[in-house]
Amino acid sequence: MSNRNIRIQLLARELLANPSRNIRDLSSQFQVSEMTIRRDLQYIKDNHLISPNEAPAKAVASTPAVHAQAAYEFSEAQISHADAKRRIGAYAASLITPNDVLILDTGTTVNALAENLPEDFPYTVICYNSNILPYIRARNNISLILAGGYYHTGSMSFESKENIELLSRLRATKIFVSTSGVERTGLTCSNQYEVITKQTAIASSMKKILLCDSSKFGIIRSSFFARLTDMDMVISDTDLSEDWVDYMHEAKLHVDLV
């Protein structure tokens, strides 16, 4: 990941923590010109790295409104479309090969993958969530790298400046990405604090695989983290509409339905 991308991600995190910061202070903190900070702020606005409710008044103009949503709770999401998630998770696990370096994203569909992780060959798992730890912490064939920080009980995930810096230094052969909503405008999640972690993890991975049941398509959540076309492969269930399948094929995405 470039120094600019790391700076932008850390800048967005700083603005979320301290929305009253002015451009001069930010320029001094990040040791770049005020013009560079202005460009970075415009990038943050254009790419929706900060949601409307969190955007700082002094630095970033308000972004377009998004659909209202209920707070994400991992335990509740795990129940929704459980059969489809189990099939998606089991199929995704079959794509893991010896000596892979994997990033497992936060989310219940990736949790279904964790339940099916191979046991008969070595590989590495990088994660920033607690829910998958019971499936991997005692495995002799798995080398575990945990990116920690502040713990969010709703999503069962960690976030911190340090976990961003760690993820930016690592490289994975595959990432299995989770999302709360898929639209042609991009992939969204329910929690703004997840965005920078997800983006850093995606940027650190060679192959990007989206795990998403059909109920998520056509849904928009508040926090944009990637374009659908940033993915190399999409795994969903057989209830997904032909329109969505055709759209993704036209976008040159590999699509597997299970």
C-alpha positions in Angstrom: 0.0 0.0 0.0 1.3 3.5 -0.9 2.2 6.1 1.7 -0.6 8.2 0.4 -3.2 5.5 0.9 -2.0 4.9 4.5 -2.1 8.6 5.2 -5.6 9.0 3.9 -6.8 6.0 6.0 -5.2 7.4 9.1 -6.5 10.9 8.3 -10.1 9.5 8.0 -9.7 7.8 11.3 -8.3 11.0 12.9 -11.3 12.9 11.7 -13.7 10.4 13.1 -12.1 10.6 16.5 -11.6 14.4 16.4 -14.1 16.0 13.9 -13.1 19.6 14.9 -9.5 19.3 13.6 -8.6 22.1 11.2 -6.5 21.8 8.0 -3.5 23.6 9.5 -3.3 21.2 12.4 -3.7 18.1 10.2 -1.0 19.4 7.9 1.4 19.6 10.8 0.4 16.2 12.2 0.9 14.4 8.9 3.9 16.5 7.8 2.4 17.4 4.4 1.3 20.7 2.9 -2.2 22.1 3.5 -2.9 21.6 -0.2 -2.2 17.9 0.2 -4.5 17.7 3.1 -7.2 19.4 1.1 -6.8 16.9 -1.7 -6.9 14.0 0.8 -10.1 15.4 2.3 -11.7 15.6 -1.1 -10.7 12.0 -1.7 -12.3 11.0 1.6 -15.5 12.8 0.6 -15.6 11.4 -3.0 -15.1 7.8 -1.8 -17.5 8.1 1.2 -14.9 7.1 3.8 -16.8 9.1 6.4 -20.6 8.8 6.7 -22.9 11.9 6.8 -23.4 11.7 10.5 -19.7 11.5 11.2 -18.3 14.0 8.6 -16.5 16.9 10.3 -18.0 20.3 9.6 -14.6 22.2 9.3 -13.0 19.8 6.8 -15.3 17.5 4.8 -18.5 18.6 3.2 -21.6 16.4 3.8 -21.9 13.3 1.6 -25.1 12.0 0.0 -27.8 10.5 2.2 -28.0 6.8 2.5 -30.7 4.4 3.6 -31.5 4.2 7.3 -30.5 0.9 9.0 -30.7 -0.9 12.2 -27.5 -1.4 14.2 -25.6 -4.5 13.1 -25.5 -7.3 15.7 -23.4 -10.3 14.8 -25.7 -12.8 16.7 -28.8 -11.6 14.9 -27.1 -11.6 11.5 -25.9 -15.1 12.0 -29.5 -16.4 12.0 -30.5 -14.7 8.8 -30.2 -16.9 5.7 -28.2 -19.4 7.7 -28.5 -22.3 5.2 -27.2 -20.1 2.3 -24.3 -18.9 4.4 -23.3 -22.4 5.4 -23.2 -23.5 1.7 -21.2 -20.4 0.8 -18.8 -20.9 3.6 -18.2 -24.6 2.8 -17.6 -23.8 -0.8 -15.2 -21.0 0.0 -13.2 -23.3 2.3 -12.7 -25.6 -0.7 -10.8 -22.9 -2.4 -8.0 -22.8 0.2 -4.8 -24.4 -0.9 -1.6 -25.4 1.0 0.6 -22.5 2.2 -2.1 -19.9 1.4 -2.0 -16.7 3.4 -5.6 -15.8 4.1 -7.4 -12.7 5.5 -10.8 -13.5 7.0 -13.0 -10.4 7.1 -15.6 -9.7 9.8 -19.1 -11.1 9.2 -21.3 -14.1 9.6 -20.8 -15.5 6.1 -17.0 -15.6 6.7 -17.8 -17.2 10.1 -19.4 -20.0 8.1 -16.2 -20.4 6.2 -14.2 -20.6 9.5 -16.4 -23.5 10.5 -15.1 -25.4 7.5 -11.4 -24.5 7.4 -9.2 -27.4 6.1 -7.3 -29.4 8.7 -4.9 -31.5 6.6 -2.4 -28.9 5.2 -0.6 -25.8 6.5 -1.6 -22.2 5.8 -1.8 -18.8 7.6 -4.9 -16.9 8.7 -4.9 -13.2 9.4 -8.0 -11.8 11.1 -9.3 -8.9 13.1 -12.3 -10.5 14.7 -12.9 -12.7 17.7 -15.7 -14.9 16.4 -13.4 -17.1 14.3 -10.8 -17.6 17.0 -12.4 -20.7 18.5 -12.1 -22.4 15.0 -8.4 -21.7 14.5 -6.5 -21.0 17.8 -5.9 -24.7 18.6 -5.1 -25.8 15.1 -1.5 -27.1 14.6 -1.8 -26.6 10.8 -2.7 -22.9 11.0 -0.4 -20.0 11.7 -2.5 -17.2 13.2 -1.9 -13.4 13.0 -4.4 -11.4 15.0 -4.8 -7.6 14.3 -6.2 -6.3 17.6 -7.2 -3.0 19.1 -10.5 -1.6 20.4 -13.1 -4.4 20.6 -16.7 -3.8 19.2 -19.1 -6.4 20.7 -21.8 -5.8 18.1 -19.6 -6.9 15.2 -17.1 -8.9 17.3 -14.3 -7.1 15.6 -11.2 -5.1 16.5 -10.1 -1.8 15.1 -7.2 0.5 15.8 -4.4 2.6 14.2 -2.0 -0.2 15.0 -4.1 -2.9 13.2 -4.3 -0.7 10.1 -0.5 -0.4 10.1 0.0 -4.1 10.6 -2.4 -5.1 7.8 -0.7 -2.6 5.5 2.6 -4.4 6.1 1.2 -7.9 5.5 0.4 -9.6 2.2 -2.2 -12.3 1.6 -2.8 -14.7 -1.3 -6.6 -14.4 -0.7 -9.1 -12.4 1.3 -12.6 -13.5 1.9 -14.7 -10.4 2.2 -18.0 -9.9 3.9 -20.6 -7.1 3.2 -23.9 -5.9 4.5 -25.1 -4.6 1.2 -24.3 -4.9 -2.5 -25.3 -2.3 -5.1 -23.9 -1.4 -8.5 -22.4 1.7 -6.8 -20.4 -0.5 -4.5 -20.1 -2.6 -1.3 -21.3 -1.2 2.0 -21.2 -2.1 5.7 -23.2 -1.1 8.7 -20.3 0.4 10.8 -18.1 3.2 9.8 -15.2 2.0 12.0 -15.0 -1.1 9.8 -14.3 0.8 6.6 -10.6 1.5 6.9 -9.8 -2.0 8.2 -11.6 -3.6 5.3 -10.0 -1.3 2.7 -6.5 -2.0 4.1 -7.1 -5.7 4.2 -8.4 -5.7 0.6 -5.5 -3.7 -0.6 -3.1 -6.2 1.0 -4.6 -9.2 -0.8 -3.8 -10.6 -4.2 -7.1 -12.3 -4.8 -10.3 -10.8 -3.5 -13.3 -13.1 -2.9 -16.7 -11.7 -1.8 -18.9 -14.0 0.2 -22.5 -12.7 0.1 -25.9 -14.4 0.3 -28.5 -13.2 -2.2 -30.5 -11.2 0.4 -27.7 -8.6 0.5 -28.0 -7.6 -3.2 -29.8 -4.4 -3.9 -29.2 -3.2 -0.3 -27.3 -0.1 0.7 -25.8 0.5 4.1 -24.3 3.7 5.4 -20.6 3.0 4.9 -19.0 2.4 1.5 -15.8 0.4 1.5 -15.2 -1.0 -2.0 -16.5 -1.2 -5.5 -18.0 -4.5 -6.6 -15.6 -4.5 -9.4 -12.7 -4.5 -6.9 -13.5 -8.1 -6.3 -12.1 -10.9 -8.4 -14.8 -13.5 -7.5 -18.2 -13.5 -5.9 -19.7 -16.5 -4.1 -23.5 -16.4 -3.5 -26.5 -18.7 -3.4 -28.7 -20.0 -6.1 -31.5 -17.6 -5.2 -29.6 -14.7 -6.7 -31.5 -13.1 -9.6 -30.4 -13.5 -13.2 -30.1 -9.8 -13.6 -27.4 -9.6 -10.9 -25.6 -12.6 -12.4 -25.6 -11.1 -15.8 -24.4 -7.7 -14.5 -21.5 -9.3 -12.7 -20.6 -11.4 -15.8 -20.6 -8.2 -17.9 -18.3 -6.7 -15.3 -15.9 -9.6 -15.8 -16.4 -11.0 -12.3 -16.2 -14.7 -11.7 -19.4 -15.8 -10.1 -20.1 -19.1 -8.3 -23.6 -19.9 -7.0 -24.0 -22.7 -4.4 
